[in-house]
Amino acid sequence: MDAHHDGPDPAHQRPPGVSDETVEALGSLSKALETTERARGHLYSFHQLTGGADLELDRAVELLRRAGHAAWAEKVRTEILGRNVIPGHWTFQIVEAYDHTYYQPFKDLERRAVEELAAGRDHLYEAEMKEARRTHGHPDHTARPPWPSG
């Protein structure tokens, strides 16, 4: 890569007139959204783990019956199997409510802020941090990948 191209690609360069404070604020907003993405992933883990446990109850019910504990099998089947995890909700409904009430509005707002305040350029804070921390000229500190971004 020649020296002319040894810098961030245009999509990661600060537009004219965007202040340090704006870049920092958008970086903080992005970081908060990334944390929300992780929280959403944990909700999906909760959803899948709870669903897996509920499906395993089918086996437990059958094994209790085979072991001669029909009353216990029936208790598990009627009291726990298929039970709401919070009133009126299975885990998929919690994920849907989170997405509708919090995640999607947050994601939309962050996108609008980046569009309006930074001409749609993502990760300006991180791109500027990378540029400040890398060793220019070192083969493992290049500003961009060797292939075109797009």
Residue, then its C-alpha position, 0 to 999 in steps of 0.5 A: m500500500d503506498a503512502h497515499h493510501d496509508g490512512p483510513d478509507p473515506a467512509h471512516q474519515r471525519p466529515p468537515g465540521v464534525s467536532d471532537e465532542t460529536v465524534e466522542a458522543l457518537g462513539s459513546l452512543s455506538k458503545a451503548l448500542e453494542t452493549t445492547e446488542r450483547a444484552r439482546g444476545h443474552l436474551y436469545s441465550f435465555h430463550q434457547l436455554t429455557g426452551g431446551a429445558d422445557l423440551e427436556l421435561d418431556r424426557a423427565v416426564e417419560l422417565l418418571r412414568r417408566a420408573g413408576h412415579a406417575a403422580w410425579a410425572e403428572k405434576v411435572r407435566t401440568e405444573i412446569l412443562g409449558r409454563n409461562v416464565i413471567p405472567g403471560h409470556w414465554t421467552f419468545q414473547i420477552v424477546e419480541a417485547y424487548d425488540h419492539t420496545y427498546y432494541q429497535p427504537f435504540k438502533d433506529l435512533e443511533r442510525r439517525a444520529v450518525e446520519e445527521l451528525a456524521a454524514g452516515r459515517d460509522h465508527l469514527y471514534e474507533a477509526e481515529m483511535k486506530e489511526a492514533r495508535r498504529t505504527h505507520g509503515h509497519p506491515d501489521h499496522t496498516a490503516r485498511p485491509p489489502w482488499p477494497s472495502g465495500 
